[in-house]
Amino acid sequence: MPRVADPKVRRAEVVSAAAALIAAEGPEALSMRRIAEQAGCTIGLLNHWFKSKDDLIEAVLDHAASAGVDRVHAAMDSPDITIEDVVREFLPLDEERSAELRVWLVFWALSIGRPSLRRGYSQRVQTMREELSREVRARGIITRDVTRFIDTLMAALDGISVNAIAEPDYWTVDRQVKTLRWLLAKTL
């Protein structure tokens, strides 16, 4: 990776390299040495930018989540887009979204024993729930039991997504979309 003079740009490159490494290799890749190698920097530079490994992990998750959030917001901003179109943005329907999800899954696993990571995860998921709830209400999709609908939808998306990563030959893009459509048809 070529050197970049702007520290903010260089930090973003390091986070992106760490996300790619984690998405490709899973939690085993979470050593500062491996991340420094992947990013083409020193461990000292990582320690300068990140107070701890958890701080770096949070930055990697923010990086992975921001792309998904940007896609969801773009879908929400279009008046012609259906709720299915919005929700599909959460599914691992292509390599980019699959990589983002693999980062989420590593974060998910790590948050079990790390309260600060668990709080970060909970905050991000709560924000997603709130945004989806607002969208559902604003579009008049459903007017009652919105919380139950969003909880059901989020649980189903988690299940579909995890299975799509674990069993990609079975959980093809077509199967993911058809399952989502079936769920929406049954719950709306």
TITORSE-772495 format. One record per residue: chain; residue in one letter; y, z negated, x of N, C-alpha, C in turn; residue number from 1. Coordinates in nm, 3 decimals. Each point is the difference from the previous one (the first is absolute). Last residue first. Example, Ala and Ser with C-alpha at 12.3 -4.5 7.8 and 13.67 -1.06 7.14 Angstrom:
BEGIN
VOBA  chain  res      n.y      n.z      n.x     ca.y     ca.z     ca.x      c.y      c.z      c.x    n
VOBA      A    s   -0.225   -0.708    1.285    0.119   -0.006    0.082    0.109   -0.073   -0.077    2
VOBA      A    a   -0.572    0.007    0.029    0.119    0.000   -0.089    0.120    0.000    0.090    1
***
This chain:
BEGIN
VOBA  chain  res      n.y      n.z      n.x     ca.y     ca.z     ca.x      c.y      c.z      c.x    n
VOBA      A    l   -0.867   -0.655   -4.673    0.131    0.033   -0.059   -0.009    0.024   -0.148  188
VOBA      A    t   -0.384   -0.098    0.284    0.091   -0.114   -0.004    0.137    0.029   -0.061  187
VOBA      A    k   -0.370    0.321    0.064   -0.057   -0.116   -0.068    0.099   -0.114   -0.018  186
VOBA      A    a    0.115    0.398    0.241   -0.029    0.038   -0.139   -0.051   -0.119   -0.079  185
VOBA      A    l    0.068   -0.052    0.462    0.127    0.009   -0.072   -0.021    0.035   -0.146  184
VOBA      A    l   -0.380   -0.007    0.278    0.057   -0.134   -0.014    0.130    0.004   -0.080  183
VOBA      A    w   -0.197    0.409    0.114   -0.082   -0.069   -0.099    0.058   -0.138   -0.027  182
VOBA      A    r    0.198    0.249    0.343    0.030    0.057   -0.132   -0.077   -0.072   -0.110  181
VOBA      A    l   -0.099   -0.116    0.446    0.133   -0.047   -0.038    0.038    0.050   -0.139  180
VOBA      A    t   -0.396    0.162    0.182   -0.015   -0.142   -0.032    0.134   -0.059   -0.044  179
VOBA      A    k   -0.003    0.443    0.157   -0.066   -0.009   -0.130   -0.018   -0.145   -0.044  178
VOBA      A    v    0.176    0.078    0.432    0.095    0.042   -0.104   -0.062   -0.011   -0.139  177
VOBA      A    q   -0.275   -0.092    0.375    0.108   -0.098   -0.008    0.095    0.033   -0.116  176
VOBA      A    r   -0.341    0.309    0.102   -0.053   -0.120   -0.066    0.109   -0.106   -0.014  175
VOBA      A    d    0.114    0.392    0.238   -0.027    0.032   -0.140   -0.049   -0.124   -0.076  174
VOBA      A    v    0.056   -0.029    0.466    0.130    0.006   -0.068   -0.021    0.024   -0.148  173
VOBA      A    t   -0.419   -0.222    0.215    0.082    0.116    0.034    0.136   -0.010   -0.071  172
VOBA      A    w   -0.408   -0.323    0.089    0.131   -0.015   -0.062    0.093    0.111    0.048  171
VOBA      A    y   -0.437    0.006    0.173   -0.018   -0.025   -0.143    0.135   -0.003   -0.072  170
VOBA      A    d   -0.006    0.057    0.465   -0.081    0.110   -0.055   -0.023   -0.016   -0.149  169
VOBA      A    p    0.231   -0.339    0.256    0.080    0.119   -0.028   -0.080    0.117   -0.056  168
VOBA      A    e   -0.037   -0.535    0.055   -0.095    0.105   -0.039    0.073    0.131   -0.033  167
VOBA      A    a    0.242   -0.382    0.168   -0.136   -0.038    0.040   -0.102    0.110   -0.027  166
VOBA      A    i    0.457    0.054   -0.133   -0.004   -0.013    0.146   -0.144   -0.027    0.047  165
VOBA      A    a    0.078    0.019   -0.459    0.026    0.133    0.056    0.000   -0.002    0.152  164
VOBA      A    n   -0.039   -0.408   -0.242   -0.124    0.080   -0.005    0.020    0.140    0.058  163
VOBA      A    v    0.376   -0.278   -0.035   -0.094   -0.058    0.098   -0.129    0.082    0.002  162
VOBA      A    s    0.318    0.125   -0.325    0.046    0.027    0.136   -0.097   -0.053    0.105  161
VOBA      A    i   -0.076   -0.089   -0.463   -0.017    0.143    0.029    0.033    0.028    0.146  160
VOBA      A    g    0.080   -0.439   -0.148   -0.142    0.033    0.002   -0.026    0.145    0.035  159
VOBA      A    d    0.449   -0.146   -0.054   -0.061   -0.063    0.118   -0.147    0.039    0.011  158
VOBA      A    l    0.222    0.137   -0.384    0.044    0.078    0.117   -0.058   -0.059    0.128  157
VOBA      A    a   -0.077   -0.236   -0.398   -0.076    0.125    0.002    0.039    0.085    0.121  156
VOBA      A    a    0.243   -0.394   -0.076   -0.138   -0.034    0.039   -0.085    0.127    0.009  155
VOBA      A    m    0.439    0.050   -0.158    0.000   -0.034    0.143   -0.141   -0.035    0.048  154
VOBA      A    l    0.057    0.084   -0.462    0.024    0.121    0.078   -0.006   -0.028    0.150  153
VOBA      A    t   -0.023   -0.362   -0.300   -0.121    0.082   -0.010    0.012    0.124    0.088  152
VOBA      A    d    0.380   -0.272   -0.038   -0.106   -0.071    0.073   -0.130    0.081    0.001  151
VOBA      A    i    0.356    0.166   -0.258    0.028    0.015    0.143   -0.107   -0.072    0.083  150
VOBA      A    f   -0.029   -0.045   -0.469   -0.021    0.139    0.038    0.018    0.017    0.151  149
VOBA      A    r    0.104   -0.419   -0.184   -0.146    0.023    0.000   -0.031    0.143    0.044  148
VOBA      A    t    0.453   -0.107   -0.056   -0.056   -0.072    0.115   -0.151    0.021    0.009  147
VOBA      A    v    0.228    0.176   -0.374    0.031    0.076    0.122   -0.062   -0.069    0.122  146
VOBA      A    d   -0.013   -0.080   -0.511   -0.105   -0.023    0.100    0.022    0.079    0.129  145
VOBA      A    r    0.283    0.205   -0.368   -0.056   -0.135   -0.003   -0.114   -0.007    0.100  144
VOBA      A    t    0.249    0.399   -0.050    0.105   -0.099   -0.023   -0.054   -0.142   -0.007  143
VOBA      A    i   -0.104    0.524    0.236   -0.054   -0.107   -0.084    0.109   -0.104   -0.013  142
VOBA      A    i    0.136    0.408    0.152   -0.142    0.031    0.002   -0.077   -0.102   -0.082  141
VOBA      A    g    0.492    0.082    0.113   -0.053   -0.028   -0.132   -0.149    0.027   -0.012  140
VOBA      A    r    0.315    0.021    0.387   -0.051    0.126   -0.057   -0.059   -0.021   -0.140  139
VOBA      A    a    0.167   -0.372    0.243    0.110    0.097   -0.008   -0.045    0.131   -0.063  138
VOBA      A    r   -0.324   -0.343    0.088    0.092   -0.037   -0.109    0.109    0.106   -0.019  137
VOBA      A    v   -0.294    0.056    0.358   -0.076    0.010   -0.124    0.090   -0.031   -0.119  136
VOBA      A    e    0.180   -0.065    0.428   -0.021    0.143   -0.027   -0.070    0.020   -0.133  135
VOBA      A    r    0.057   -0.439    0.163    0.129    0.058   -0.041   -0.016    0.146   -0.040  134
VOBA      A    s   -0.378   -0.211    0.179    0.033   -0.055   -0.132    0.130    0.058   -0.052  133
VOBA      A    l   -0.127    0.106    0.439   -0.083    0.070   -0.097    0.029   -0.049   -0.142  132
VOBA      A    e    0.216   -0.226    0.348    0.050    0.138   -0.010   -0.081    0.081   -0.101  131
VOBA      A    e   -0.142   -0.440    0.095    0.129   -0.002   -0.069    0.054    0.142   -0.019  130
VOBA      A    r   -0.395   -0.058    0.255   -0.023   -0.033   -0.141    0.130    0.009   -0.080  129
VOBA      A    m    0.030    0.048    0.466   -0.061    0.118   -0.062   -0.025   -0.023   -0.149  128
VOBA      A    t    0.157   -0.364    0.251    0.105    0.102   -0.013   -0.055    0.126   -0.066  127
VOBA      A    q   -0.305   -0.336    0.108    0.083   -0.041   -0.113    0.113    0.100   -0.023  126
VOBA      A    v   -0.271    0.061    0.375   -0.073    0.035   -0.122    0.082   -0.040   -0.123  125
VOBA      A    r    0.172   -0.118    0.422   -0.001    0.146   -0.015   -0.069    0.042   -0.131  124
VOBA      A    q    0.003   -0.460    0.116    0.136    0.047   -0.031    0.002    0.151   -0.023  123
VOBA      A    s   -0.403   -0.200    0.144    0.031   -0.036   -0.138    0.138    0.050   -0.041  122
VOBA      A    y   -0.131    0.054    0.452   -0.078    0.086   -0.088    0.037   -0.027   -0.146  121
VOBA      A    g    0.186   -0.283    0.317    0.058    0.134    0.011   -0.072    0.099   -0.091  120
VOBA      A    r   -0.176   -0.433    0.037    0.128   -0.004   -0.074    0.065    0.138    0.002  119
VOBA      A    r   -0.384   -0.050    0.257   -0.035   -0.004   -0.142    0.127   -0.003   -0.086  118
VOBA      A    l    0.045   -0.033    0.465   -0.035    0.136   -0.039   -0.035    0.007   -0.148  117
VOBA      A    s    0.086   -0.422    0.177    0.124    0.080    0.004   -0.027    0.145   -0.038  116
VOBA      A    p   -0.370   -0.310    0.030    0.087   -0.020   -0.116    0.127    0.085    0.003  115
VOBA      A    r   -0.491    0.081    0.208    0.135   -0.014    0.052    0.099   -0.011   -0.117  114
VOBA      A    g   -0.484    0.090   -0.029    0.014   -0.122    0.081    0.140   -0.024    0.054  113
VOBA      A    i   -0.097    0.374   -0.291   -0.088   -0.107   -0.050    0.023   -0.130    0.077  112
VOBA      A    s    0.203    0.432    0.102    0.079   -0.096   -0.077   -0.086   -0.115   -0.053  111
VOBA      A    l   -0.178    0.384    0.237    0.064   -0.097    0.089    0.075   -0.108   -0.078  110
VOBA      A    a   -0.200    0.360   -0.238   -0.103   -0.083    0.064    0.063   -0.108    0.088  109
VOBA      A    w    0.291    0.315   -0.196   -0.066   -0.079   -0.104   -0.100   -0.097    0.062  108
VOBA      A    f    0.196    0.321    0.276    0.095   -0.106   -0.032   -0.060   -0.096   -0.102  107
VOBA      A    v   -0.244    0.381    0.097   -0.001   -0.089    0.116    0.093   -0.118   -0.026  106
VOBA      A    l    0.005    0.331   -0.324   -0.127   -0.073   -0.002   -0.014   -0.094    0.119  105
VOBA      A    w    0.378    0.289   -0.027    0.005   -0.104   -0.103   -0.128   -0.084    0.001  104
VOBA      A    v    0.005    0.377    0.276    0.089   -0.104    0.055    0.010   -0.116   -0.099  103
VOBA      A    r   -0.231    0.373   -0.146   -0.079   -0.069    0.101    0.083   -0.110    0.068  102
VOBA      A    l    0.217    0.282   -0.307   -0.088   -0.096   -0.066   -0.086   -0.075    0.100  101
VOBA      A    e    0.277    0.348    0.155    0.082   -0.112   -0.047   -0.087   -0.107   -0.064  100
VOBA      A    a   -0.213    0.396    0.124    0.039   -0.078    0.119    0.084   -0.120   -0.040   99
VOBA      A    s   -0.112    0.302   -0.339   -0.120   -0.072    0.045    0.032   -0.086    0.122   98
VOBA      A    r    0.333    0.287   -0.162   -0.015   -0.117   -0.087   -0.126   -0.080    0.038   97
VOBA      A    e    0.073    0.400    0.238    0.114   -0.090    0.021   -0.015   -0.127   -0.083   96
VOBA      A    e   -0.317    0.351   -0.055   -0.019   -0.077    0.123    0.115   -0.097    0.025   95
VOBA      A    d   -0.098    0.115   -0.507    0.011    0.087    0.118   -0.009   -0.089    0.125   94
VOBA      A    l   -0.032   -0.190   -0.433   -0.038    0.136   -0.036    0.013    0.100    0.115   93
VOBA      A    p    0.003   -0.535   -0.134   -0.017    0.071    0.128   -0.049    0.143   -0.021   92
VOBA      A    l    0.321   -0.302   -0.350   -0.139    0.030    0.036   -0.007    0.076    0.132   91
VOBA      A    f    0.411   -0.130   -0.236   -0.063   -0.115    0.064   -0.141    0.031    0.051   90
VOBA      A    e    0.268    0.312   -0.252    0.059   -0.017    0.134   -0.060   -0.118    0.075   89
VOBA      A    r   -0.098    0.103   -0.462   -0.081    0.076    0.098    0.052   -0.017    0.141   88
VOBA      A    v    0.242   -0.173   -0.374   -0.108   -0.086    0.046   -0.089    0.071    0.103   87
VOBA      A    v    0.354    0.243   -0.209    0.055   -0.111    0.077   -0.114   -0.081    0.063   86
VOBA      A    d   -0.118    0.343   -0.295    0.054    0.056    0.124    0.055   -0.110    0.091   85
VOBA      A    e   -0.147   -0.122   -0.431   -0.114    0.037    0.086    0.050    0.053    0.133   84
VOBA      A    i    0.313   -0.089   -0.332   -0.044   -0.123    0.065   -0.121    0.029    0.088   83
VOBA      A    t    0.316    0.416   -0.071   -0.072   -0.093   -0.088   -0.036   -0.127    0.077   82
VOBA      A    i    0.427    0.363    0.062   -0.124   -0.049    0.058   -0.064   -0.102   -0.096   81
VOBA      A    d    0.437    0.220   -0.048   -0.112    0.079   -0.051   -0.136   -0.049    0.049   80
VOBA      A    p    0.438   -0.180    0.135   -0.024   -0.029   -0.141   -0.122    0.073   -0.057   79
VOBA      A    s    0.104   -0.186    0.510   -0.011    0.125   -0.074   -0.032   -0.028   -0.146   78
VOBA      A    d    0.030   -0.343    0.336    0.133    0.058   -0.022   -0.003    0.129   -0.080   77
VOBA      A    m   -0.397   -0.235    0.146    0.067   -0.072   -0.108    0.136    0.061   -0.035   76
VOBA      A    a   -0.247    0.169    0.370   -0.066    0.034   -0.126    0.070   -0.067   -0.118   75
VOBA      A    a    0.151   -0.109    0.426    0.032    0.141   -0.027   -0.064    0.044   -0.132   74
VOBA      A    h   -0.108   -0.428    0.156    0.138    0.006   -0.048    0.042    0.143   -0.032   73
VOBA      A    v   -0.422   -0.065    0.195    0.002   -0.054   -0.136    0.141    0.007   -0.057   72
VOBA      A    r   -0.056    0.124    0.450   -0.064    0.097   -0.089    0.006   -0.046   -0.146   71
VOBA      A    d    0.158   -0.298    0.329    0.090    0.116   -0.012   -0.059    0.105   -0.093   70
VOBA      A    v   -0.268   -0.368    0.107    0.109   -0.040   -0.090    0.097    0.116   -0.019   69
VOBA      A    g   -0.344    0.059    0.311   -0.052   -0.004   -0.136    0.109   -0.035   -0.101   68
VOBA      A    a    0.112   -0.013    0.454   -0.029    0.139   -0.038   -0.051    0.005   -0.144   67
VOBA      A    s    0.075   -0.424    0.192    0.125    0.070   -0.032   -0.024    0.145   -0.040   66
VOBA      A    a   -0.354   -0.298    0.153    0.039   -0.017   -0.140    0.123    0.083   -0.035   65
VOBA      A    a   -0.161   -0.014    0.448   -0.097    0.068   -0.086    0.043   -0.007   -0.146   64
VOBA      A    h    0.270   -0.229    0.311    0.000    0.144    0.032   -0.094    0.075   -0.095   63
VOBA      A    d    0.000   -0.466   -0.019    0.125    0.053   -0.056    0.008    0.151    0.020   62
VOBA      A    l   -0.356   -0.221    0.208   -0.019    0.010   -0.145    0.126    0.054   -0.068   61
VOBA      A    v    0.029   -0.083    0.457   -0.092    0.112   -0.024   -0.023    0.017   -0.150   60
VOBA      A    a    0.249   -0.371    0.137    0.077    0.123    0.021   -0.085    0.124   -0.026   59
VOBA      A    e   -0.212   -0.419   -0.012    0.092    0.014   -0.114    0.081    0.129    0.012   58
VOBA      A    i   -0.271   -0.113    0.363   -0.083    0.041   -0.114    0.086    0.020   -0.124   57
VOBA      A    l    0.208   -0.178    0.382   -0.031    0.142    0.018   -0.082    0.052   -0.117   56
VOBA      A    d    0.084   -0.455    0.004    0.128    0.070   -0.020   -0.021    0.151    0.015   55
VOBA      A    d   -0.362   -0.281    0.102    0.022    0.007   -0.145    0.130    0.073   -0.033   54
VOBA      A    k   -0.098   -0.091    0.450   -0.083    0.109   -0.049    0.017    0.015   -0.152   53
VOBA      A    s    0.417   -0.205    0.236   -0.143   -0.032   -0.001   -0.078    0.123   -0.045   52
VOBA      A    k    0.471    0.018    0.068   -0.018   -0.141    0.040   -0.147   -0.036    0.016   51
VOBA      A    f    0.233    0.491    0.079   -0.076   -0.071   -0.104   -0.030   -0.141    0.050   50
VOBA      A    w    0.252    0.307    0.270    0.034    0.046   -0.135   -0.065   -0.082   -0.111   49
VOBA      A    h   -0.084   -0.092    0.467    0.146   -0.001   -0.016    0.038    0.033   -0.145   48
VOBA      A    n   -0.451    0.028    0.138    0.041   -0.140   -0.016    0.151   -0.014   -0.017   47
VOBA      A    l   -0.176    0.428    0.092   -0.046   -0.045   -0.132    0.045   -0.143   -0.027   46
VOBA      A    l    0.083    0.167    0.426    0.090    0.063   -0.097   -0.041   -0.040   -0.143   45
VOBA      A    g   -0.279   -0.143    0.349    0.129   -0.069    0.006    0.101    0.057   -0.101   44
VOBA      A    i   -0.413    0.210    0.072   -0.017   -0.116   -0.086    0.131   -0.080   -0.003   43
VOBA      A    t    0.052    0.518    0.101   -0.061   -0.118    0.061   -0.018   -0.111   -0.104   42
VOBA      A    c   -0.018    0.546   -0.101    0.098   -0.100    0.044   -0.075   -0.117    0.061   41
VOBA      A    g   -0.166    0.403   -0.258    0.058    0.039    0.128    0.108   -0.096    0.047   40
VOBA      A    a   -0.301   -0.004   -0.400    0.143    0.026   -0.016    0.066    0.044    0.130   39
VOBA      A    q   -0.464   -0.121   -0.015    0.019    0.107   -0.100    0.147    0.041   -0.008   38
VOBA      A    e   -0.108   -0.370    0.275   -0.056    0.125    0.054    0.028    0.117   -0.094   37
VOBA      A    a    0.113   -0.427   -0.154    0.092    0.042    0.107   -0.048    0.132    0.063   36
VOBA      A    i   -0.283   -0.202   -0.312    0.119    0.055   -0.068    0.101    0.048    0.104   35
VOBA      A    r   -0.384   -0.216    0.158   -0.035    0.130   -0.060    0.122    0.065   -0.067   34
VOBA      A    r    0.055   -0.437    0.176   -0.028    0.094    0.109   -0.028    0.140   -0.056   33
VOBA      A    m    0.052   -0.365   -0.294    0.131    0.046    0.052   -0.022    0.103    0.112   32
VOBA      A    s   -0.354   -0.044   -0.390    0.032   -0.075    0.122    0.131    0.058    0.052   31
VOBA      A    l   -0.290    0.132   -0.410    0.114   -0.091   -0.002    0.010   -0.087    0.124   30
VOBA      A    a   -0.343    0.330   -0.153    0.109    0.058    0.077    0.118   -0.095    0.015   29
VOBA      A    e   -0.389   -0.089   -0.269   -0.036   -0.010    0.143    0.113    0.052    0.089   28
VOBA      A    p    0.007    0.031   -0.485    0.054   -0.123    0.059   -0.035   -0.017    0.148   27
VOBA      A    g   -0.013    0.504   -0.168   -0.015   -0.125   -0.074    0.051   -0.120    0.077   26
VOBA      A    e    0.002    0.496    0.106   -0.102   -0.087    0.059   -0.021   -0.133   -0.072   25
VOBA      A    a    0.315    0.362   -0.136   -0.114    0.069    0.058   -0.114   -0.093    0.040   24
VOBA      A    a    0.415   -0.166   -0.176   -0.062    0.085   -0.102   -0.126    0.067    0.053   23
VOBA      A    i    0.261   -0.250    0.301   -0.066   -0.089   -0.095   -0.072    0.081   -0.107   22
VOBA      A    l    0.262    0.240    0.308   -0.113   -0.062    0.068   -0.080   -0.089   -0.096   21
VOBA      A    a    0.402    0.190   -0.153   -0.101    0.106    0.019   -0.126   -0.058    0.065   20
VOBA      A    a    0.371   -0.286   -0.044   -0.057    0.031   -0.132   -0.110    0.105    0.013   19
VOBA      A    a    0.246   -0.103    0.386   -0.088   -0.112   -0.035   -0.067    0.027   -0.135   18
VOBA      A    a    0.325    0.305    0.140   -0.119    0.012    0.085   -0.100   -0.112   -0.032   17
VOBA      A    s    0.415   -0.019   -0.215   -0.076    0.115   -0.049   -0.129    0.019    0.080   16
VOBA      A    v    0.304   -0.326    0.144   -0.062   -0.042   -0.126   -0.086    0.112   -0.056   15
VOBA      A    v    0.252    0.099    0.381   -0.105   -0.097    0.034   -0.073   -0.043   -0.126   14
VOBA      A    e    0.374    0.275   -0.052   -0.111    0.075    0.058   -0.117   -0.092    0.035   13
VOBA      A    a    0.398   -0.196   -0.149   -0.066    0.069   -0.112   -0.118    0.083    0.051   12
VOBA      A    r    0.272   -0.205    0.320   -0.076   -0.102   -0.073   -0.077    0.064   -0.115   11
VOBA      A    r    0.293    0.276    0.235   -0.117   -0.032    0.083   -0.087   -0.105   -0.070   10
VOBA      A    v    0.410    0.113   -0.197   -0.093    0.114   -0.010   -0.127   -0.032    0.077    9
VOBA      A    k    0.342   -0.312    0.032   -0.051    0.002   -0.137   -0.102    0.113   -0.019    8
VOBA      A    p    0.232   -0.039    0.419   -0.103   -0.103   -0.021   -0.057   -0.001   -0.141    7
VOBA      A    d    0.197    0.422    0.285    0.041   -0.084   -0.111   -0.109   -0.104   -0.029    6
VOBA      A    a   -0.074    0.338    0.332    0.100   -0.096    0.042    0.037   -0.098   -0.111    5
VOBA      A    v   -0.480    0.245    0.102    0.116    0.020   -0.085    0.099   -0.110    0.035    4
VOBA      A    r   -0.470    0.255    0.230    0.094   -0.113   -0.011    0.119    0.040   -0.087    3
VOBA      A    p   -0.491    0.229   -0.065    0.118    0.004    0.087    0.092   -0.118   -0.027    2
VOBA      A    m   -0.542    0.016   -0.049    0.117    0.000   -0.085    0.124    0.000    0.090    1
***
